[in-house]
Amino acid sequence: MPVLEVAKLSYNKLKKIDRNRAVVLATLSPIEVHGPHLPLGQDLMEAEALGKATAIQAAKKRPDWNFLLLPPVPVAADALPKYGSLPFPAPLVTDVAYYLLHPFALMGFKRLAIASFHGGPRHFLALEEAADRLTDAEKGVAAISMFSAAIGRMAEGKLFFDAVKNDRECTITLEEMREDHHAGFVETAIGLHLWPELVDAGWEELPSLVSRKVDANANVNDTYLYGYEGRSSATEKIKRGLAVADNIVRAIKHFQTNTYHGHPGKASARQGKKLFAAITKMSVELLDEFIERGAATDVHSPLWTAHKVFANRPLNRVVDEFIGYGE
């Protein structure tokens, strides 16, 4: 079986694996409040499930490769500042991701991947930073933050919308999908599909909650969790950057009094199955390209160009105080 759990491997079995035909996958996602209805480990379990499903499908395409899965680690930045959430500083997240995979680089493994399912910008940028540090072109070592790269490919929220738009149970619009950031339609539907016994009763009655309605006629997409269709001029990029910054500030204020952002009441297990299949398919395609092209793969999120701003320690302290982590 080419999909292997590292924790269950012996020394002898690990040494027999062809390091030039193997992907080592680390998973980092938070323990975090997800509305009043979803489990605290929603992101961690989603990341683990997606990583495993991706590895299984990728192994079918490449049966001569091995896919090594490390145990999931509940270390993440930008967790909701709520009772039950466990937030970590972004630099620590980078270090944990780096040191989880660096020993495998030293062992000679050439393809290293990080899985997550958490949209906190400082979190996925921290994982991108770790992947950037792990990549060593001279030694042929390439690393990727899978969630970050996926964000860049989920153009305008249409990946998820296209997966369910023709389903008889679908009542969500594309604009509402672009508003659905946390414990809303997407995550509630996936939860109902993968672990329905962990979704608390009453989710159907939860009202839609968003910090601002998405305007279908707006010419600027400020949703940083999705990539963008087509190329943009320098002026458009500046406008988008300012809009994204405003979006992040509004999200912070929203979560000071709310525990979800989106439309959980529109979810269903049937739609969750289709959503999970769509993100798995895209992840398999992404991983296949990464295996083939290594460091030449486009591995960054749309926010990577500003990653040094997000990693600024004095600024992070101010943001943490504003969010409420210092309390």
Residue pairs with C-beta under 8 A, 6 or more apart in sequence:
1 59
2 59
2 62
2 63
2 64
2 65
2 66
2 67
3 52
3 55
3 56
3 59
3 66
3 67
3 69
4 17
4 66
4 67
4 68
4 69
5 68
5 69
5 71
6 14
6 24
6 68
6 69
6 70
6 71
7 70
7 71
9 68
17 66
17 68
18 66
19 107
19 108
19 109
19 110
20 108
20 110
21 62
21 64
21 65
21 66
22 65
22 66
22 67
22 68
22 109
22 110
22 111
23 55
23 58
23 65
23 66
23 67
23 68
23 111
23 112
23 113
23 287
23 291
24 68
24 70
24 101
24 104
24 109
24 111
24 112
24 113
25 51
25 55
25 67
25 68
25 69
25 70
25 113
25 114
25 115
26 70
26 73
26 97
26 100
26 101
26 112
26 113
26 114
26 115
27 44
27 47
27 48
27 51
27 69
27 70
27 71
27 72
27 73
27 114
27 115
27 116
28 47
28 72
28 73
28 74
28 75
28 76
28 93
28 96
28 97
28 100
28 114
28 115
28 116
28 127
29 43
29 44
29 46
29 47
29 48
29 72
29 74
29 76
29 115
29 116
29 117
29 118
30 43
30 44
30 74
30 75
30 76
30 79
30 85
30 86
30 87
30 118
30 120
30 123
31 40
31 41
31 44
31 74
31 79
31 84
31 85
31 86
32 40
32 42
32 43
32 76
32 79
32 80
32 82
32 84
32 85
32 86
32 87
32 118
33 40
33 79
33 80
33 82
33 83
33 84
33 85
33 259
34 40
34 42
34 43
34 182
34 183
34 187
34 259
34 260
35 182
35 183
35 184
35 188
35 203
35 206
35 259
35 260
35 264
36 200
36 202
36 206
36 259
36 260
37 183
37 188
37 199
37 200
37 202
37 203
37 206
37 264
38 183
38 187
38 188
38 191
38 198
38 199
38 200
38 203
39 45
39 191
39 195
39 198
39 199
40 84
40 85
41 74
42 183
42 187
42 191
43 76
43 116
43 117
43 118
44 72
44 74
44 117
45 194
45 195
46 117
46 187
46 190
46 194
47 72
47 115
47 116
47 117
47 118
47 147
48 72
48 115
49 194
49 276
50 115
50 117
50 276
50 279
50 280
50 283
51 69
51 115
51 146
52 69
53 276
53 280
53 283
54 115
54 146
54 280
54 283
54 284
54 287
55 67
55 69
57 280
57 281
57 284
58 65
58 67
58 284
58 287
58 288
58 291
59 65
59 67
61 284
61 288
62 288
62 291
65 291
68 104
68 109
70 100
73 96
73 100
74 86
75 88
75 92
75 93
75 96
76 86
76 87
76 88
76 93
76 116
76 118
76 120
76 123
77 87
77 88
77 89
77 90
77 93
77 120
77 122
77 123
77 126
78 87
78 90
78 118
78 120
78 121
78 122
78 123
79 85
79 86
79 87
79 88
79 118
79 120
80 182
80 255
80 259
81 87
81 255
81 256
81 323
81 324
81 325
81 327
82 255
82 259
87 325
88 96
89 316
89 320
90 122
90 123
90 125
90 126
90 310
90 311
90 316
91 126
91 311
91 313
93 122
93 123
93 126
93 127
93 130
94 126
94 127
94 129
94 130
94 133
95 130
97 114
97 126
97 127
97 130
97 131
98 130
98 133
98 134
101 112
101 114
101 130
101 134
101 143
102 134
104 112
105 112
105 134
105 136
105 139
105 141
105 143
109 141
110 140
110 141
110 142
110 294
111 142
111 143
111 290
111 291
111 294
112 131
112 134
112 141
112 142
112 143
112 144
113 143
113 144
113 145
113 146
113 287
113 290
114 127
114 130
114 131
114 143
114 144
114 145
114 146
114 147
115 146
115 147
116 123
116 124
116 127
116 145
116 146
116 147
117 147
118 124
118 147
119 181
119 182
119 225
121 224
121 248
121 303
121 310
122 310
122 311
122 316
124 145
124 147
124 148
124 151
124 301
124 303
125 148
125 301
125 303
125 304
125 307
125 310
125 311
126 311
127 145
127 147
127 148
128 145
128 148
128 299
128 300
128 301
128 304
128 307
129 307
129 311
130 143
130 145
131 143
131 144
131 145
131 148
131 299
132 143
134 141
134 143
135 141
135 142
135 143
135 295
137 295
140 294
142 290
142 294
142 295
142 297
144 290
144 297
144 299
145 299
145 301
146 283
146 286
146 287
148 299
148 300
148 301
148 304
149 286
149 290
149 297
149 298
149 299
149 300
149 301
150 279
150 282
150 283
150 286
151 224
151 225
151 226
151 227
151 301
151 302
152 227
152 298
152 300
152 301
152 302
153 159
153 227
153 282
153 286
154 160
154 225
154 226
154 227
154 282
155 226
155 227
155 228
155 229
156 174
156 178
156 221
156 223
156 226
156 227
156 228
156 229
157 174
157 177
157 178
157 180
157 223
157 226
158 174
159 278
159 279
159 282
160 177
160 180
160 186
160 275
160 278
160 279
161 172
161 174
161 177
162 278
163 271
163 274
163 275
163 277
163 278
164 170
164 172
164 271
164 274
164 275
165 174
167 270
167 271
167 274
169 268
169 270
169 271
170 271
171 266
172 180
172 185
172 263
172 266
174 216
175 213
175 214
175 215
175 216
176 185
176 208
176 214
176 262
176 263
176 266
177 185
177 186
178 214
178 221
178 223
178 226
179 210
179 213
179 214
179 223
179 261
179 262
179 263
180 186
180 261
180 262
180 263
181 223
181 225
181 251
181 261
181 262
182 255
182 260
182 261
182 262
183 259
183 260
183 261
183 262
183 264
184 208
184 260
184 261
184 262
184 263
184 264
184 267
185 262
185 263
185 264
185 266
185 267
185 271
186 262
186 267
186 275
187 262
187 264
188 199
188 203
188 264
188 267
188 272
189 267
189 268
189 269
189 271
189 272
189 275
190 272
190 275
190 276
191 198
191 199
191 272
192 199
192 203
192 267
192 268
192 269
192 272
193 269
193 270
193 272
193 273
193 275
193 276
194 272
194 276
196 269
203 264
203 265
203 267
204 265
205 265
206 260
206 264
206 265
207 265
208 262
208 263
208 265
208 266
209 254
209 258
209 260
209 261
209 262
210 254
210 261
210 262
211 247
211 250
211 251
211 253
211 254
211 261
212 250
214 223
220 236
220 239
220 240
220 243
221 228
221 240
221 243
222 240
222 243
222 244
222 246
222 247
223 247
224 244
224 247
224 248
224 302
224 303
227 301
227 302
228 240
228 302
232 240
241 306
244 303
251 261
252 322
252 323
254 261
255 261
256 323
256 324
286 297
289 297
290 297
290 299
303 310
309 315
310 316
320 326
